[in-house]
Amino acid sequence: MWLIPTRNRPDGIVKLIACMKACGEVPDAAVMIDGNEGGYDGVKWPENWHIHHATEHLEFIAGLNALAKFHPDDWYGVLPDHSRPASKNWSSRLVSACVGGWSNAVNGGKINPSNGRQKMVEGVIDAKLVYVAGWVFADWLTHFYGDDLWEEVLQDVGLWHQTDVVIGCDKIRNHPRIHKGVRYHDDDKRKWKAWRAGGGVKAMIDKLRGAGLC
């Protein structure tokens, strides 16, 4: 199931649904409308989507994790509301490529020089990994670096799968990047670096190996 947190962007959701239809697939999804904000009443939701309203401002990662707990499944797809699928049968292809790990989409654009891939957060993760970790993206993060964590862990054990499925994204304008008074990009970056420096990658790999997942 695809997990879609959204806040203040009903037009973005409408565009996302339209892109899915144009690509021939509107897969099962669960949506978290963050903070129970208005503006979504006019959205024509697909019949196979589950719509939730948060009673407080969760932010992206907490929204993902809450949706996964509400909807146990065999796999979870991460999809921000500004994502724009652009490949035919995009969802089926990503799910098929997951094979026990993470299958990553591409944006058809700029290559990240640090790792040679087209940086995207959109992808599909095997739910067995989620159940062992206890989260889709690390619950000590707010918005960023959740996919980077899985990438470092799963690349080391051969379970990170890069695909050619293209998912573009709309540019988000005037994004404050502040949650509860904290500039969360900087805060997430600090926590991410501390996790890596503290042996987080090895610890997670050991945890997955202990569960027989790698």
MARBA-3410 file (N, C-alpha, C, O; in Angstrom, 1 decimal):
214
0.8,-1.2,0.0,0.0,0.0,0.0,0.9,1.3,0.0,1.9,1.3,0.7 ~ 0.5,2.2,-0.8,1.2,3.5,-0.8,0.7,4.4,0.3,-0.5,4.5,0.7 ~ 1.7,5.1,1.0,1.4,5.9,2.1,1.7,7.4,1.7,2.8,7.7,1.2 ~ 0.7,8.2,1.8,0.7,9.6,1.3,0.3,10.6,2.4,-0.8,10.9,2.6 ~ 1.3,11.2,3.1,1.0,12.3,4.0,0.8,13.6,3.2,1.5,13.8,2.2
-0.1,14.4,3.6,-0.4,15.6,2.9,-0.8,16.7,3.8,-1.4,16.5,4.8 ~ -0.4,18.0,3.5,-0.7,19.1,4.3,-0.8,20.4,3.5,0.2,20.8,2.8 ~ -2.0,21.0,3.5,-2.1,22.3,2.8,-2.0,22.2,1.3,-1.8,23.2,0.6 ~ -2.1,21.0,0.7,-1.9,20.9,-0.8,-2.9,20.0,-1.4,-2.6,19.0,-2.0 ~ -4.2,20.4,-1.3,-5.2,19.6,-2.0,-5.0,19.6,-3.5,-5.3,18.6,-4.2
-4.6,20.7,-4.1,-4.3,20.7,-5.5,-3.2,19.8,-5.9,-3.3,19.2,-7.0 ~ -2.2,19.6,-5.0,-1.2,18.6,-5.3,-1.7,17.2,-5.3,-1.3,16.4,-6.1 ~ -2.6,16.9,-4.4,-3.3,15.6,-4.4,-4.0,15.3,-5.7,-4.0,14.2,-6.3 ~ -4.8,16.3,-6.1,-5.5,16.2,-7.4,-4.6,15.9,-8.6,-4.9,15.1,-9.4 ~ -3.5,16.6,-8.6,-2.5,16.4,-9.7,-1.9,15.0,-9.6,-1.6,14.4,-10.6
-1.6,14.6,-8.4,-1.0,13.2,-8.1,-2.0,12.2,-8.7,-1.5,11.2,-9.4 ~ -3.2,12.3,-8.4,-4.2,11.3,-8.8,-4.3,11.3,-10.4,-4.4,10.2,-11.0 ~ -4.3,12.5,-10.9,-4.3,12.6,-12.4,-3.1,11.9,-13.1,-3.3,11.3,-14.1 ~ -1.9,12.1,-12.5,-0.7,11.5,-13.0,-0.8,10.0,-12.9,-0.4,9.3,-13.9 ~ -1.4,9.5,-11.8,-1.5,8.0,-11.7,-2.4,7.5,-12.8,-2.1,6.5,-13.4
-3.5,8.2,-13.0,-4.5,7.7,-14.0,-3.8,7.7,-15.4,-4.1,6.8,-16.2 ~ -3.1,8.8,-15.7,-2.4,8.9,-17.0,-1.4,7.7,-17.2,-1.1,7.4,-18.3 ~ -0.9,7.2,-16.1,0.1,6.1,-16.2,-0.5,4.7,-16.1,0.2,3.7,-16.2 ~ -1.8,4.7,-16.0,-2.5,3.4,-16.1,-2.7,2.7,-14.8,-3.2,1.5,-14.8 ~ -2.3,3.3,-13.6,-2.4,2.7,-12.3,-2.8,3.6,-11.3,-2.1,4.7,-11.1
-3.9,3.3,-10.5,-4.2,4.1,-9.3,-4.2,3.0,-8.2,-5.3,2.5,-7.9 ~ -3.1,2.7,-7.6,-3.0,1.6,-6.7,-3.6,1.9,-5.3,-3.9,3.1,-5.0 ~ -3.7,0.9,-4.5,-4.2,1.1,-3.1,-3.3,2.1,-2.4,-2.1,2.1,-2.5 ~ -3.9,3.0,-1.6,-3.2,4.0,-0.9,-3.9,4.4,0.4,-5.1,4.2,0.5 ~ -3.1,4.9,1.4,-3.7,5.5,2.6,-3.1,6.9,2.7,-1.9,7.1,2.5
-4.0,7.8,3.0,-3.6,9.3,3.0,-3.8,9.8,4.4,-4.8,9.5,5.1 ~ -2.8,10.6,4.9,-2.9,11.3,6.2,-3.0,12.8,5.9,-2.0,13.4,5.5 ~ -4.2,13.3,6.1,-4.3,14.8,6.0,-3.8,15.4,7.3,-4.5,15.3,8.4 ~ -2.7,16.0,7.3,-2.0,16.4,8.5,-2.6,17.6,9.2,-2.8,18.7,8.6 ~ -3.0,17.4,10.4,-3.5,18.5,11.2,-5.0,18.8,11.0,-5.5,19.8,11.4
-5.7,17.8,10.3,-7.1,17.9,10.0,-7.5,19.2,9.3,-8.5,19.9,9.6 ~ -6.6,19.6,8.4,-6.8,20.9,7.7,-7.8,20.8,6.6,-8.0,19.8,6.0 ~ -8.5,22.0,6.4,-9.6,22.0,5.4,-9.0,22.1,4.0,-7.8,22.2,3.8 ~ -9.9,22.2,3.0,-9.5,22.4,1.7,-9.5,21.1,0.8,-9.4,21.1,-0.4 ~ -9.7,20.0,1.5,-9.7,18.7,0.8,-11.1,18.2,0.5,-11.2,17.1,-0.1
-12.1,18.9,0.9,-13.4,18.4,0.7,-13.8,18.2,-0.8,-14.6,17.4,-1.1 ~ -13.2,19.0,-1.7,-13.5,18.9,-3.1,-12.7,17.8,-3.8,-12.9,17.6,-5.0 ~ -11.8,17.1,-3.2,-11.0,16.1,-3.8,-11.9,14.9,-4.1,-12.6,14.4,-3.2 ~ -11.8,14.4,-5.3,-12.5,13.1,-5.7,-11.6,11.9,-5.4,-10.8,11.6,-6.3 ~ -11.7,11.4,-4.2,-10.8,10.3,-3.8,-11.0,9.0,-4.5,-12.2,8.7,-4.7
-10.0,8.3,-4.9,-10.2,7.0,-5.5,-10.9,6.1,-4.5,-10.6,6.2,-3.3 ~ -11.7,5.2,-5.0,-12.5,4.3,-4.1,-11.6,3.3,-3.3,-12.0,2.9,-2.2 ~ -10.4,3.0,-3.8,-9.5,2.1,-3.1,-8.5,2.8,-2.2,-7.5,2.3,-1.7 ~ -8.7,4.1,-1.9,-7.9,4.9,-1.0,-8.6,5.0,0.4,-9.8,5.1,0.5 ~ -7.7,5.0,1.4,-8.2,5.2,2.8,-7.7,6.6,3.3,-6.6,6.9,3.3
-8.7,7.4,3.7,-8.4,8.8,4.1,-8.5,8.9,5.6,-9.5,8.6,6.3 ~ -7.4,9.5,6.2,-7.3,9.7,7.6,-7.0,11.2,7.9,-6.4,11.9,7.1 ~ -7.5,11.7,9.0,-7.3,13.1,9.4,-6.6,13.1,10.7,-7.1,12.6,11.7 ~ -5.4,13.7,10.7,-4.7,13.8,12.0,-5.3,14.9,12.8,-5.8,15.9,12.3 ~ -5.2,14.7,14.1,-5.8,15.8,15.0,-4.7,16.7,15.5,-5.0,17.7,16.2
-3.5,16.5,15.1,-2.4,17.4,15.4,-1.4,17.4,14.2,-1.5,16.5,13.3 ~ -0.5,18.4,14.2,0.4,18.5,13.1,1.5,17.4,13.2,2.3,17.5,14.2 ~ 1.5,16.4,12.4,2.4,15.3,12.5,3.8,15.5,11.8,4.8,15.0,12.3 ~ 3.8,16.1,10.7,4.9,16.2,9.7,5.0,14.8,9.0,4.3,13.9,9.3 ~ 5.9,14.8,8.0,5.9,13.8,7.0,6.2,12.4,7.6,5.4,11.4,7.3
7.3,12.2,8.3,7.6,10.9,8.8,6.7,10.3,9.8,6.3,9.1,9.7 ~ 6.2,11.1,10.7,5.2,10.6,11.7,3.9,10.2,11.0,3.2,9.3,11.4 ~ 3.6,10.9,9.9,2.4,10.6,9.1,2.6,9.2,8.4,1.6,8.4,8.4 ~ 3.7,9.0,7.8,4.0,7.7,7.2,3.9,6.6,8.2,3.2,5.6,7.9 ~ 4.5,6.7,9.4,4.5,5.6,10.3,3.1,5.4,10.9,2.8,4.2,11.2
2.3,6.4,11.1,1.0,6.2,11.6,0.1,5.4,10.6,-0.6,4.5,10.9 ~ 0.3,5.8,9.3,-0.5,5.1,8.3,-0.1,3.6,8.2,-1.0,2.8,8.0 ~ 1.2,3.3,8.3,1.6,1.9,8.3,1.0,1.1,9.4,0.7,-0.1,9.3 ~ 0.9,1.7,10.6,0.3,1.0,11.7,-1.2,0.8,11.5,-1.7,-0.2,12.0 ~ -1.8,1.7,10.9,-3.3,1.6,10.6,-3.5,0.5,9.5,-4.6,-0.1,9.5
-2.6,0.3,8.7,-2.8,-0.6,7.5,-1.7,-1.6,7.3,-0.8,-1.4,6.5 ~ -1.7,-2.7,8.1,-0.7,-3.8,7.9,-0.8,-4.3,6.5,-1.9,-4.6,5.9 ~ 0.4,-4.5,5.8,0.4,-4.9,4.4,1.7,-5.6,4.2,2.6,-5.7,5.1 ~ 1.9,-6.2,3.0,3.1,-6.9,2.6,4.2,-5.9,2.2,5.4,-6.3,2.2 ~ 3.8,-4.7,1.7,4.8,-3.7,1.3,4.2,-2.3,1.5,3.0,-2.2,1.6
5.1,-1.4,1.6,4.7,0.0,1.8,5.4,0.9,0.7,6.6,0.8,0.6 ~ 4.7,1.8,0.1,5.3,2.7,-0.8,5.3,4.1,-0.2,4.3,4.5,0.4 ~ 6.4,4.9,-0.4,6.5,6.2,0.2,6.2,7.2,-0.9,6.9,7.2,-2.0 ~ 5.2,8.1,-0.7,4.8,9.0,-1.8,4.4,10.3,-1.3,3.3,10.4,-0.8 ~ 5.3,11.4,-1.3,4.8,12.7,-0.9,3.7,13.2,-1.8,3.6,12.7,-2.9
3.0,14.2,-1.4,1.9,14.7,-2.2,2.3,15.5,-3.4,1.5,15.8,-4.3 ~ 3.6,15.9,-3.5,4.1,16.6,-4.7,4.7,15.6,-5.7,5.2,16.1,-6.7 ~ 4.6,14.3,-5.5,5.1,13.3,-6.4,4.2,13.3,-7.7,3.0,13.5,-7.6 ~ 4.9,13.0,-8.8,4.2,12.9,-10.1,4.7,11.7,-10.9,5.6,11.8,-11.7 ~ 4.0,10.6,-10.7,4.4,9.4,-11.5,4.4,9.6,-13.0,3.5,10.3,-13.5
5.4,9.1,-13.7,5.5,9.4,-15.1,5.8,8.2,-16.0,6.0,8.3,-17.2 ~ 5.8,7.0,-15.4,6.1,5.8,-16.1,4.8,4.9,-16.1,4.1,4.8,-15.1 ~ 4.6,4.2,-17.2,3.5,3.3,-17.2,3.6,2.2,-16.2,4.8,1.7,-16.0 ~ 2.5,1.8,-15.6,2.6,0.7,-14.6,3.6,0.9,-13.5,4.3,0.0,-13.1 ~ 3.7,2.2,-13.1,4.8,2.6,-12.2,4.8,1.8,-10.9,5.8,1.4,-10.4
3.6,1.7,-10.3,3.5,1.0,-9.0,3.8,-0.5,-9.1,4.6,-1.0,-8.3 ~ 3.2,-1.2,-10.0,3.5,-2.6,-10.2,5.0,-2.9,-10.4,5.5,-3.8,-9.8 ~ 5.6,-2.0,-11.1,7.0,-2.2,-11.4,7.9,-2.0,-10.2,8.8,-2.8,-9.9 ~ 7.5,-1.0,-9.4,8.3,-0.8,-8.1,8.1,-1.9,-7.1,9.0,-2.3,-6.4 ~ 6.8,-2.4,-7.0,6.5,-3.5,-6.1,7.2,-4.7,-6.5,7.8,-5.4,-5.7
7.3,-5.0,-7.8,7.9,-6.2,-8.3,9.4,-6.2,-8.0,10.1,-7.2,-7.8 ~ 10.0,-5.0,-8.1,11.4,-4.8,-7.9,11.9,-4.8,-6.5,13.1,-4.8,-6.2 ~ 11.0,-4.7,-5.6,11.3,-4.6,-4.2,12.1,-5.8,-3.6,13.1,-5.6,-2.9 ~ 11.7,-7.0,-3.9,12.3,-8.3,-3.6,13.0,-8.3,-2.2,14.3,-8.4,-2.2 ~ 12.3,-8.1,-1.2,12.9,-8.2,0.2,13.6,-7.0,0.7,14.1,-7.0,1.8
13.6,-5.9,-0.1,14.3,-4.7,0.3,13.6,-3.4,0.0,12.4,-3.3,0.3 ~ 14.3,-2.5,-0.8,13.7,-1.3,-1.2,13.9,-1.1,-2.7,15.0,-1.4,-3.2 ~ 12.9,-0.7,-3.4,13.0,-0.4,-4.8,12.9,1.1,-5.0,11.9,1.7,-4.5 ~ 13.8,1.7,-5.6,13.8,3.2,-5.7,13.5,3.7,-7.1,13.9,3.2,-8.1 ~ 12.7,4.8,-7.1,12.4,5.5,-8.4,13.4,6.4,-8.7,14.3,6.8,-7.9
13.4,6.9,-10.0,14.3,8.0,-10.4,13.5,9.2,-10.9,12.3,9.1,-11.1 ~ 14.1,10.3,-10.9,13.4,11.5,-11.3,13.7,11.9,-12.8,13.2,13.0,-13.2 ~ 14.5,11.2,-13.5,14.8,11.5,-14.9,15.7,12.7,-15.0,15.7,13.3,-16.1 ~ 16.3,13.2,-13.9,17.0,14.4,-13.9,18.4,14.3,-13.4,19.2,13.5,-13.8 ~ 18.8,15.2,-12.5,20.1,15.4,-12.1,20.7,14.2,-11.2,20.0,13.7,-10.4
21.9,13.8,-11.5,22.5,12.7,-10.8,23.2,13.3,-9.5,23.8,14.3,-9.6 ~ 23.0,12.6,-8.4,23.7,12.9,-7.2,25.2,12.5,-7.3,25.4,11.3,-7.3 ~ 26.1,13.4,-7.3,27.5,13.0,-7.5,28.1,12.2,-6.3,29.1,11.5,-6.5 ~ 27.5,12.2,-5.2,28.0,11.5,-4.0,27.8,10.0,-4.1,28.6,9.2,-3.6 ~ 26.7,9.6,-4.8,26.5,8.2,-4.9,26.1,7.7,-6.3,25.8,6.5,-6.5
26.0,8.6,-7.3,25.8,8.2,-8.7,24.3,7.9,-9.0,24.0,7.4,-10.1 ~ 23.4,8.2,-8.1,22.0,7.9,-8.4,21.2,9.2,-8.4,21.6,10.3,-8.0 ~ 20.0,9.1,-9.0,19.1,10.2,-9.1,18.3,10.2,-7.8,17.4,9.3,-7.5 ~ 18.5,11.2,-7.0,18.0,11.2,-5.6,16.5,11.3,-5.6,15.9,12.3,-6.1 ~ 15.8,10.3,-5.0,14.4,10.3,-4.8,14.0,9.7,-3.5,14.7,8.8,-3.0
13.0,10.2,-2.9,12.4,9.6,-1.7,11.4,8.6,-2.0,11.1,7.7,-1.2 ~ 10.8,8.6,-3.2,9.8,7.7,-3.6,10.3,6.3,-3.8,11.3,6.1,-4.5 ~ 9.7,5.3,-3.3,10.1,3.9,-3.4,9.2,3.0,-2.7,8.2,3.4,-2.0 ~ 9.5,1.7,-2.8,8.7,0.7,-2.1,9.6,-0.1,-1.2,10.7,-0.5,-1.6 ~ 9.2,-0.4,0.0,9.9,-1.2,1.0,9.1,-2.4,1.4,7.9,-2.4,1.6
9.8,-3.5,1.5,9.2,-4.8,2.0,8.8,-4.6,3.5,9.6,-4.1,4.3 ~ 7.5,-4.9,3.8,7.0,-4.7,5.1,7.7,-5.4,6.2,7.7,-5.0,7.3 ~ 8.4,-6.6,5.8,9.1,-7.3,6.9,10.2,-6.5,7.5,10.5,-6.5,8.7 ~ 10.8,-5.6,6.7,11.8,-4.7,7.2,11.2,-3.7,8.1,11.8,-3.3,9.2 ~ 10.1,-3.2,7.8,9.3,-2.2,8.6,9.0,-2.8,9.9,9.1,-2.1,10.9
8.5,-4.0,9.9,8.0,-4.6,11.2,9.2,-4.9,12.1,9.0,-4.8,13.3 ~ 10.4,-5.2,11.6,11.5,-5.4,12.4,12.1,-4.1,13.0,12.4,-4.0,14.1 ~ 12.1,-3.1,12.1,12.6,-1.8,12.5,11.6,-1.1,13.5,12.0,-0.4,14.4 ~ 10.3,-1.3,13.3,9.3,-0.6,14.1,8.8,0.7,13.4,8.0,1.4,14.0 ~ 9.3,1.0,12.2,8.9,2.2,11.5,9.2,2.0,10.0,10.0,1.2,9.6
8.5,2.9,9.2,8.8,3.0,7.8,10.1,3.8,7.6,11.0,3.4,7.0 ~ 10.0,5.0,8.2,11.2,5.8,8.3,11.5,6.1,9.8,10.5,6.1,10.6 ~ 12.7,6.2,10.1,13.1,6.3,11.6,12.3,7.3,12.3,12.2,8.5,11.9 ~ 11.7,6.9,13.4,10.8,7.8,14.1,11.4,8.9,14.9,10.8,9.7,15.6 ~ 12.8,8.9,14.9,13.5,10.0,15.6,13.8,11.1,14.6,14.5,12.1,14.9
13.4,11.0,13.3,13.5,12.0,12.3,12.1,12.7,12.1,11.1,12.1,12.4 ~ 12.1,13.9,11.5,10.9,14.6,11.3,10.5,14.5,9.8,9.3,14.3,9.5 ~ 11.4,14.8,8.9,11.0,14.9,7.5,12.1,14.4,6.6,11.7,13.8,5.5 ~ 13.4,14.5,6.9,14.5,14.2,6.0,15.3,12.9,6.5,15.2,12.5,7.6 ~ 16.0,12.4,5.5,17.0,11.3,5.7,16.5,10.0,6.0,17.2,9.0,6.3
15.2,9.8,6.0,14.6,8.4,6.2,15.0,7.5,5.1,15.3,6.3,5.4 ~ 14.9,7.9,3.9,15.3,7.0,2.8,16.9,6.9,2.7,17.3,5.8,2.4 ~ 17.6,7.9,3.2,19.1,7.8,3.2,19.5,6.7,4.2,20.4,5.9,3.9 ~ 18.8,6.6,5.3,19.1,5.6,6.3,18.9,4.2,5.7,19.8,3.3,5.8 ~ 17.8,3.9,5.1,17.6,2.6,4.5,18.6,2.4,3.3,19.0,1.2,3.2
18.9,3.4,2.6,19.8,3.2,1.5,21.2,2.7,2.0,21.7,1.8,1.4 ~ 21.7,3.3,3.0,23.0,2.9,3.5,23.0,1.5,4.1,23.9,0.7,3.9 ~ 21.9,1.2,4.8,21.8,-0.2,5.4,21.6,-1.2,4.3,22.3,-2.2,4.3 ~ 20.7,-1.0,3.4,20.3,-2.0,2.4,21.3,-2.1,1.2,21.4,-3.2,0.7 ~ 22.0,-1.1,0.9,23.1,-1.2,-0.1,24.2,-2.2,0.4,24.7,-2.9,-0.4
24.5,-2.1,1.7,25.5,-3.0,2.3,25.2,-4.4,2.2,26.0,-5.3,2.2 ~ 23.9,-4.8,2.2,23.5,-6.2,2.2,22.8,-6.6,0.8,22.2,-7.6,0.8 ~ 22.9,-5.7,-0.2,22.4,-6.0,-1.5,20.9,-6.0,-1.7,20.3,-6.7,-2.5 ~ 20.2,-5.2,-0.8,18.8,-5.2,-0.9,18.2,-3.8,-1.3,17.0,-3.5,-1.2 ~ 19.1,-2.9,-1.8,18.7,-1.7,-2.4,18.6,-1.8,-3.9,19.7,-2.1,-4.5
17.5,-1.6,-4.5,17.3,-1.9,-5.9,16.9,-0.6,-6.6,15.8,-0.1,-6.4 ~ 17.8,-0.1,-7.5,17.5,1.0,-8.3,16.7,0.6,-9.5,17.1,-0.3,-10.2 ~ 15.6,1.3,-9.8,14.8,1.0,-11.0,14.9,2.2,-12.0,15.5,3.2,-11.7 ~ 14.2,2.0,-13.1,14.1,3.1,-14.1,12.7,3.7,-14.1,12.4,4.4,-15.0 ~ 11.9,3.4,-13.1,10.6,4.0,-12.9,10.7,5.5,-12.6,11.4,5.9,-11.6
10.1,6.3,-13.4,10.3,7.8,-13.3,9.1,8.4,-12.5,8.0,8.1,-12.8 ~ 9.4,9.1,-11.4,8.5,9.8,-10.6,9.0,11.2,-10.5,10.0,11.4,-9.7 ~ 8.4,12.2,-11.1,8.8,13.6,-11.0,8.3,14.2,-9.7,7.6,13.5,-9.0 ~ 8.5,15.5,-9.6,7.9,16.1,-8.4,7.7,17.6,-8.7,8.5,18.2,-9.4 ~ 6.7,18.2,-8.1,6.4,19.6,-8.2,7.3,20.3,-7.2,7.5,19.8,-6.1
7.8,21.5,-7.6,8.6,22.2,-6.6,7.7,22.8,-5.6,6.6,23.4,-5.9 ~ 8.1,22.7,-4.3,7.3,23.3,-3.2,7.8,24.7,-2.9,9.0,24.8,-2.6 ~ 7.0,25.6,-3.0,7.4,27.0,-2.8,7.1,27.5,-1.4,6.1,27.0,-0.8 ~ 7.9,28.3,-0.8,7.7,28.9,0.5,7.5,27.9,1.6,6.6,28.0,2.5 ~ 8.3,26.8,1.5,8.2,25.7,2.5,9.0,26.2,3.8,10.2,26.4,3.6
8.4,26.4,4.9,9.1,27.0,6.1,10.1,26.0,6.7,11.1,26.5,7.3 ~ 9.9,24.7,6.6,10.8,23.7,7.1,11.0,23.9,8.6,12.1,23.7,9.2 ~ 10.0,24.3,9.3,10.0,24.5,10.7,8.9,23.7,11.4,7.7,23.8,10.9 ~ 9.2,23.0,12.4,8.1,22.2,13.2,8.4,22.4,14.7,9.5,22.1,15.2 ~ 7.4,22.9,15.4,7.4,23.1,16.8,8.7,24.0,17.1,9.4,23.8,18.1
8.9,25.0,16.3,9.9,26.0,16.6,11.3,25.6,16.2,12.3,26.3,16.4 ~ 11.4,24.4,15.6,12.7,23.8,15.2,12.9,23.8,13.7,11.9,23.3,13.0 ~ 14.0,24.2,13.1,14.2,24.1,11.7,14.6,22.7,11.5,15.8,22.3,11.6 ~ 13.6,21.9,11.0,13.8,20.4,11.1,14.8,19.9,10.1,15.3,18.7,10.3 ~ 15.1,20.5,9.0,16.1,20.0,8.1,17.5,20.0,8.9,18.2,19.0,8.8
17.8,21.0,9.6,19.1,21.1,10.3,19.1,20.1,11.4,20.1,19.4,11.7 ~ 17.9,19.9,12.1,17.8,19.0,13.2,17.9,17.6,12.7,18.6,16.8,13.4 ~ 17.2,17.3,11.7,17.3,15.9,11.1,18.7,15.6,10.6,19.2,14.5,10.8 ~ 19.4,16.6,10.0,20.8,16.3,9.6,21.7,16.0,10.8,22.5,15.2,10.7 ~ 21.5,16.8,11.8,22.3,16.5,13.0,22.1,15.1,13.6,23.1,14.4,13.9
20.8,14.7,13.7,20.5,13.4,14.2,21.0,12.3,13.3,21.5,11.2,13.7 ~ 20.9,12.5,12.0,21.3,11.5,11.0,22.8,11.3,11.1,23.3,10.2,11.1 ~ 23.6,12.4,11.2,25.0,12.3,11.3,25.4,11.6,12.6,26.4,10.8,12.6 ~ 24.8,11.9,13.7,25.1,11.2,14.9,24.8,9.7,14.9,25.5,8.9,15.4 ~ 23.7,9.4,14.2,23.3,8.0,14.1,24.4,7.2,13.3,24.8,6.1,13.7
24.8,7.8,12.2,25.9,7.1,11.4,27.2,7.0,12.2,27.8,6.0,12.2 ~ 27.6,8.1,12.8,28.8,8.1,13.6,28.8,7.2,14.7,29.8,6.6,15.2 ~ 27.6,6.9,15.3,27.5,6.0,16.4,27.3,4.5,16.1,27.0,3.7,16.9 ~ 27.5,4.2,14.8,27.4,2.8,14.4,26.0,2.3,14.1,25.7,1.2,14.1 ~ 25.2,3.3,13.7,23.8,3.0,13.4,23.6,2.0,12.3,22.7,1.1,12.3
24.4,2.1,11.2,24.3,1.3,10.0,24.5,-0.2,10.4,23.7,-1.1,10.1 ~ 25.7,-0.4,11.1,26.0,-1.8,11.5,24.9,-2.4,12.5,24.5,-3.5,12.4 ~ 24.5,-1.5,13.4,23.5,-2.0,14.4,22.2,-2.4,13.6,21.6,-3.4,14.0 ~ 21.8,-1.6,12.6,20.6,-2.0,11.9,20.8,-3.3,11.1,19.9,-4.1,11.0 ~ 21.9,-3.4,10.5,22.2,-4.6,9.7,22.2,-5.8,10.6,21.6,-6.9,10.2
22.8,-5.7,11.8,22.8,-6.8,12.7,21.3,-7.2,13.2,21.0,-8.4,13.3 ~ 20.5,-6.2,13.3,19.1,-6.4,13.7,18.4,-7.1,12.6,17.6,-8.1,12.8 ~ 18.6,-6.7,11.3,17.9,-7.4,10.2,18.5,-8.8,10.0,17.7,-9.8,9.8 ~ 19.8,-9.0,10.2,20.3,-10.4,10.1,19.8,-11.3,11.2,19.5,-12.4,11.0 ~ 19.6,-10.7,12.4,19.1,-11.5,13.5,17.7,-12.0,13.2,17.2,-13.0,13.7
17.0,-11.2,12.4,15.6,-11.6,12.0,15.5,-12.4,10.8,14.5,-12.8,10.3 ~ 16.7,-12.7,10.2,16.8,-13.6,9.0,16.4,-12.9,7.7,16.0,-13.5,6.8 ~ 16.5,-11.6,7.7,16.1,-10.8,6.5,17.2,-10.4,5.6,17.0,-9.9,4.5 ~ 18.4,-10.7,6.0,19.6,-10.5,5.1,20.7,-11.4,5.5,21.8,-11.3,4.8
END
